[in-house]
Amino acid sequence: CPRLSIKAFVKSLCDIQGVPFKPYLQVQFSIAFDVYLNILGHVHGRVQAALGRDSSDWRLANTCPCCLYRVEGEPELQFRLL
């Protein structure tokens, strides 16, 4: 049950701060954490867009350079890339 872990965490925060625990603090913490995760997701998306990594095939186009490196005179493999 996720509420139990939130309750324990909020209770420990209240204990550290010396504030008595109130049940409404669970709801406030949950809302604040959801907002934090939402902001983190938007920032990650903007960073990926600024770096040009937002296309659907970016990972495929920018795979490991060692795997894609070819040496002249090297025999062609049956499977070039797994």
Chimera marker file (.cmm) of the C-alpha trace (Angstrom):
<marker_set name="trace">
<marker id="1" x="0.000" y="0.000" z="0.000" r="1" g="1" b="0" radius="0.5"/>
<marker id="2" x="1.701" y="3.236" z="-1.117" r="1" g="1" b="0" radius="0.5"/>
<marker id="3" x="-0.077" y="5.297" z="1.539" r="1" g="1" b="0" radius="0.5"/>
<marker id="4" x="1.718" y="3.397" z="4.295" r="1" g="1" b="0" radius="0.5"/>
<marker id="5" x="5.148" y="4.284" z="2.979" r="1" g="1" b="0" radius="0.5"/>
<marker id="6" x="4.125" y="7.923" z="2.465" r="1" g="1" b="0" radius="0.5"/>
<marker id="7" x="2.753" y="8.022" z="5.995" r="1" g="1" b="0" radius="0.5"/>
<marker id="8" x="5.976" y="6.605" z="7.452" r="1" g="1" b="0" radius="0.5"/>
<marker id="9" x="8.101" y="9.046" z="5.463" r="1" g="1" b="0" radius="0.5"/>
<marker id="10" x="5.984" y="12.050" z="6.444" r="1" g="1" b="0" radius="0.5"/>
<marker id="11" x="5.997" y="10.926" z="10.072" r="1" g="1" b="0" radius="0.5"/>
<marker id="12" x="9.799" y="10.728" z="10.025" r="1" g="1" b="0" radius="0.5"/>
<marker id="13" x="10.006" y="14.201" z="8.435" r="1" g="1" b="0" radius="0.5"/>
<marker id="14" x="7.710" y="15.557" z="11.131" r="1" g="1" b="0" radius="0.5"/>
<marker id="15" x="9.856" y="13.923" z="13.795" r="1" g="1" b="0" radius="0.5"/>
<marker id="16" x="13.038" y="15.420" z="12.336" r="1" g="1" b="0" radius="0.5"/>
<marker id="17" x="11.452" y="18.889" z="12.177" r="1" g="1" b="0" radius="0.5"/>
<marker id="18" x="9.880" y="18.581" z="15.621" r="1" g="1" b="0" radius="0.5"/>
<marker id="19" x="6.365" y="19.122" z="14.242" r="1" g="1" b="0" radius="0.5"/>
<marker id="20" x="3.412" y="17.010" z="15.364" r="1" g="1" b="0" radius="0.5"/>
<marker id="21" x="2.131" y="14.665" z="12.655" r="1" g="1" b="0" radius="0.5"/>
<marker id="22" x="-1.179" y="15.605" z="11.024" r="1" g="1" b="0" radius="0.5"/>
<marker id="23" x="-2.907" y="13.378" z="8.427" r="1" g="1" b="0" radius="0.5"/>
<marker id="24" x="-3.310" y="16.240" z="5.931" r="1" g="1" b="0" radius="0.5"/>
<marker id="25" x="0.485" y="16.386" z="5.588" r="1" g="1" b="0" radius="0.5"/>
<marker id="26" x="0.372" y="13.052" z="3.712" r="1" g="1" b="0" radius="0.5"/>
<marker id="27" x="-1.863" y="14.582" z="1.062" r="1" g="1" b="0" radius="0.5"/>
<marker id="28" x="0.289" y="17.708" z="0.794" r="1" g="1" b="0" radius="0.5"/>
<marker id="29" x="3.443" y="15.620" z="0.478" r="1" g="1" b="0" radius="0.5"/>
<marker id="30" x="1.869" y="13.402" z="-2.179" r="1" g="1" b="0" radius="0.5"/>
<marker id="31" x="0.758" y="16.424" z="-4.225" r="1" g="1" b="0" radius="0.5"/>
<marker id="32" x="4.155" y="18.110" z="-3.879" r="1" g="1" b="0" radius="0.5"/>
<marker id="33" x="5.975" y="14.929" z="-4.925" r="1" g="1" b="0" radius="0.5"/>
<marker id="34" x="3.713" y="14.499" z="-7.978" r="1" g="1" b="0" radius="0.5"/>
<marker id="35" x="4.402" y="18.109" z="-8.994" r="1" g="1" b="0" radius="0.5"/>
<marker id="36" x="8.135" y="17.526" z="-8.521" r="1" g="1" b="0" radius="0.5"/>
<marker id="37" x="8.061" y="14.436" z="-10.754" r="1" g="1" b="0" radius="0.5"/>
<marker id="38" x="6.036" y="16.320" z="-13.371" r="1" g="1" b="0" radius="0.5"/>
<marker id="39" x="8.559" y="19.182" z="-13.412" r="1" g="1" b="0" radius="0.5"/>
<marker id="40" x="11.420" y="16.685" z="-13.643" r="1" g="1" b="0" radius="0.5"/>
<marker id="41" x="9.776" y="15.033" z="-16.655" r="1" g="1" b="0" radius="0.5"/>
<marker id="42" x="9.261" y="18.354" z="-18.435" r="1" g="1" b="0" radius="0.5"/>
<marker id="43" x="12.848" y="19.443" z="-17.765" r="1" g="1" b="0" radius="0.5"/>
<marker id="44" x="14.150" y="16.109" z="-19.077" r="1" g="1" b="0" radius="0.5"/>
<marker id="45" x="12.047" y="16.501" z="-22.224" r="1" g="1" b="0" radius="0.5"/>
<marker id="46" x="13.311" y="20.034" z="-22.824" r="1" g="1" b="0" radius="0.5"/>
<marker id="47" x="16.937" y="18.987" z="-22.304" r="1" g="1" b="0" radius="0.5"/>
<marker id="48" x="16.506" y="16.101" z="-24.759" r="1" g="1" b="0" radius="0.5"/>
<marker id="49" x="14.937" y="18.494" z="-27.291" r="1" g="1" b="0" radius="0.5"/>
<marker id="50" x="17.742" y="21.040" z="-26.842" r="1" g="1" b="0" radius="0.5"/>
<marker id="51" x="20.328" y="18.301" z="-27.448" r="1" g="1" b="0" radius="0.5"/>
<marker id="52" x="18.439" y="17.077" z="-30.513" r="1" g="1" b="0" radius="0.5"/>
<marker id="53" x="17.614" y="13.745" z="-28.925" r="1" g="1" b="0" radius="0.5"/>
<marker id="54" x="13.847" y="13.989" z="-29.181" r="1" g="1" b="0" radius="0.5"/>
<marker id="55" x="13.298" y="12.145" z="-32.467" r="1" g="1" b="0" radius="0.5"/>
<marker id="56" x="11.772" y="8.686" z="-32.331" r="1" g="1" b="0" radius="0.5"/>
<marker id="57" x="14.789" y="7.013" z="-33.966" r="1" g="1" b="0" radius="0.5"/>
<marker id="58" x="17.567" y="8.891" z="-32.153" r="1" g="1" b="0" radius="0.5"/>
<marker id="59" x="18.768" y="5.861" z="-30.182" r="1" g="1" b="0" radius="0.5"/>
<marker id="60" x="18.878" y="3.722" z="-33.301" r="1" g="1" b="0" radius="0.5"/>
<marker id="61" x="20.820" y="6.366" z="-35.227" r="1" g="1" b="0" radius="0.5"/>
<marker id="62" x="23.309" y="6.947" z="-32.383" r="1" g="1" b="0" radius="0.5"/>
<marker id="63" x="24.199" y="3.475" z="-31.206" r="1" g="1" b="0" radius="0.5"/>
<marker id="64" x="27.598" y="2.329" z="-29.994" r="1" g="1" b="0" radius="0.5"/>
<marker id="65" x="30.296" y="3.643" z="-32.381" r="1" g="1" b="0" radius="0.5"/>
<marker id="66" x="32.469" y="0.592" z="-31.731" r="1" g="1" b="0" radius="0.5"/>
<marker id="67" x="29.749" y="-1.686" z="-33.084" r="1" g="1" b="0" radius="0.5"/>
<marker id="68" x="29.388" y="0.389" z="-36.242" r="1" g="1" b="0" radius="0.5"/>
<marker id="69" x="33.105" y="0.886" z="-36.923" r="1" g="1" b="0" radius="0.5"/>
<marker id="70" x="34.398" y="-0.896" z="-40.034" r="1" g="1" b="0" radius="0.5"/>
<marker id="71" x="38.032" y="-1.632" z="-40.860" r="1" g="1" b="0" radius="0.5"/>
<marker id="72" x="39.157" y="-1.738" z="-44.491" r="1" g="1" b="0" radius="0.5"/>
<marker id="73" x="39.836" y="-5.276" z="-45.657" r="1" g="1" b="0" radius="0.5"/>
<marker id="74" x="37.868" y="-6.845" z="-42.831" r="1" g="1" b="0" radius="0.5"/>
<marker id="75" x="35.587" y="-9.661" z="-43.995" r="1" g="1" b="0" radius="0.5"/>
<marker id="76" x="31.887" y="-8.861" z="-44.015" r="1" g="1" b="0" radius="0.5"/>
<marker id="77" x="30.005" y="-10.551" z="-41.178" r="1" g="1" b="0" radius="0.5"/>
<marker id="78" x="26.709" y="-12.354" z="-41.709" r="1" g="1" b="0" radius="0.5"/>
<marker id="79" x="25.079" y="-10.163" z="-39.051" r="1" g="1" b="0" radius="0.5"/>
<marker id="80" x="26.608" y="-6.709" z="-39.019" r="1" g="1" b="0" radius="0.5"/>
<marker id="81" x="24.869" y="-5.498" z="-35.881" r="1" g="1" b="0" radius="0.5"/>
<marker id="82" x="22.868" y="-7.390" z="-33.286" r="1" g="1" b="0" radius="0.5"/>
<link id1="1" id2="2" r="1" g="1" b="0" radius="0.2"/>
<link id1="2" id2="3" r="1" g="1" b="0" radius="0.2"/>
<link id1="3" id2="4" r="1" g="1" b="0" radius="0.2"/>
<link id1="4" id2="5" r="1" g="1" b="0" radius="0.2"/>
<link id1="5" id2="6" r="1" g="1" b="0" radius="0.2"/>
<link id1="6" id2="7" r="1" g="1" b="0" radius="0.2"/>
<link id1="7" id2="8" r="1" g="1" b="0" radius="0.2"/>
<link id1="8" id2="9" r="1" g="1" b="0" radius="0.2"/>
<link id1="9" id2="10" r="1" g="1" b="0" radius="0.2"/>
<link id1="10" id2="11" r="1" g="1" b="0" radius="0.2"/>
<link id1="11" id2="12" r="1" g="1" b="0" radius="0.2"/>
<link id1="12" id2="13" r="1" g="1" b="0" radius="0.2"/>
<link id1="13" id2="14" r="1" g="1" b="0" radius="0.2"/>
<link id1="14" id2="15" r="1" g="1" b="0" radius="0.2"/>
<link id1="15" id2="16" r="1" g="1" b="0" radius="0.2"/>
<link id1="16" id2="17" r="1" g="1" b="0" radius="0.2"/>
<link id1="17" id2="18" r="1" g="1" b="0" radius="0.2"/>
<link id1="18" id2="19" r="1" g="1" b="0" radius="0.2"/>
<link id1="19" id2="20" r="1" g="1" b="0" radius="0.2"/>
<link id1="20" id2="21" r="1" g="1" b="0" radius="0.2"/>
<link id1="21" id2="22" r="1" g="1" b="0" radius="0.2"/>
<link id1="22" id2="23" r="1" g="1" b="0" radius="0.2"/>
<link id1="23" id2="24" r="1" g="1" b="0" radius="0.2"/>
<link id1="24" id2="25" r="1" g="1" b="0" radius="0.2"/>
<link id1="25" id2="26" r="1" g="1" b="0" radius="0.2"/>
<link id1="26" id2="27" r="1" g="1" b="0" radius="0.2"/>
<link id1="27" id2="28" r="1" g="1" b="0" radius="0.2"/>
<link id1="28" id2="29" r="1" g="1" b="0" radius="0.2"/>
<link id1="29" id2="30" r="1" g="1" b="0" radius="0.2"/>
<link id1="30" id2="31" r="1" g="1" b="0" radius="0.2"/>
<link id1="31" id2="32" r="1" g="1" b="0" radius="0.2"/>
<link id1="32" id2="33" r="1" g="1" b="0" radius="0.2"/>
<link id1="33" id2="34" r="1" g="1" b="0" radius="0.2"/>
<link id1="34" id2="35" r="1" g="1" b="0" radius="0.2"/>
<link id1="35" id2="36" r="1" g="1" b="0" radius="0.2"/>
<link id1="36" id2="37" r="1" g="1" b="0" radius="0.2"/>
<link id1="37" id2="38" r="1" g="1" b="0" radius="0.2"/>
<link id1="38" id2="39" r="1" g="1" b="0" radius="0.2"/>
<link id1="39" id2="40" r="1" g="1" b="0" radius="0.2"/>
<link id1="40" id2="41" r="1" g="1" b="0" radius="0.2"/>
<link id1="41" id2="42" r="1" g="1" b="0" radius="0.2"/>
<link id1="42" id2="43" r="1" g="1" b="0" radius="0.2"/>
<link id1="43" id2="44" r="1" g="1" b="0" radius="0.2"/>
<link id1="44" id2="45" r="1" g="1" b="0" radius="0.2"/>
<link id1="45" id2="46" r="1" g="1" b="0" radius="0.2"/>
<link id1="46" id2="47" r="1" g="1" b="0" radius="0.2"/>
<link id1="47" id2="48" r="1" g="1" b="0" radius="0.2"/>
<link id1="48" id2="49" r="1" g="1" b="0" radius="0.2"/>
<link id1="49" id2="50" r="1" g="1" b="0" radius="0.2"/>
<link id1="50" id2="51" r="1" g="1" b="0" radius="0.2"/>
<link id1="51" id2="52" r="1" g="1" b="0" radius="0.2"/>
<link id1="52" id2="53" r="1" g="1" b="0" radius="0.2"/>
<link id1="53" id2="54" r="1" g="1" b="0" radius="0.2"/>
<link id1="54" id2="55" r="1" g="1" b="0" radius="0.2"/>
<link id1="55" id2="56" r="1" g="1" b="0" radius="0.2"/>
<link id1="56" id2="57" r="1" g="1" b="0" radius="0.2"/>
<link id1="57" id2="58" r="1" g="1" b="0" radius="0.2"/>
<link id1="58" id2="59" r="1" g="1" b="0" radius="0.2"/>
<link id1="59" id2="60" r="1" g="1" b="0" radius="0.2"/>
<link id1="60" id2="61" r="1" g="1" b="0" radius="0.2"/>
<link id1="61" id2="62" r="1" g="1" b="0" radius="0.2"/>
<link id1="62" id2="63" r="1" g="1" b="0" radius="0.2"/>
<link id1="63" id2="64" r="1" g="1" b="0" radius="0.2"/>
<link id1="64" id2="65" r="1" g="1" b="0" radius="0.2"/>
<link id1="65" id2="66" r="1" g="1" b="0" radius="0.2"/>
<link id1="66" id2="67" r="1" g="1" b="0" radius="0.2"/>
<link id1="67" id2="68" r="1" g="1" b="0" radius="0.2"/>
<link id1="68" id2="69" r="1" g="1" b="0" radius="0.2"/>
<link id1="69" id2="70" r="1" g="1" b="0" radius="0.2"/>
<link id1="70" id2="71" r="1" g="1" b="0" radius="0.2"/>
<link id1="71" id2="72" r="1" g="1" b="0" radius="0.2"/>
<link id1="72" id2="73" r="1" g="1" b="0" radius="0.2"/>
<link id1="73" id2="74" r="1" g="1" b="0" radius="0.2"/>
<link id1="74" id2="75" r="1" g="1" b="0" radius="0.2"/>
<link id1="75" id2="76" r="1" g="1" b="0" radius="0.2"/>
<link id1="76" id2="77" r="1" g="1" b="0" radius="0.2"/>
<link id1="77" id2="78" r="1" g="1" b="0" radius="0.2"/>
<link id1="78" id2="79" r="1" g="1" b="0" radius="0.2"/>
<link id1="79" id2="80" r="1" g="1" b="0" radius="0.2"/>
<link id1="80" id2="81" r="1" g="1" b="0" radius="0.2"/>
<link id1="81" id2="82" r="1" g="1" b="0" radius="0.2"/>
</marker_set>
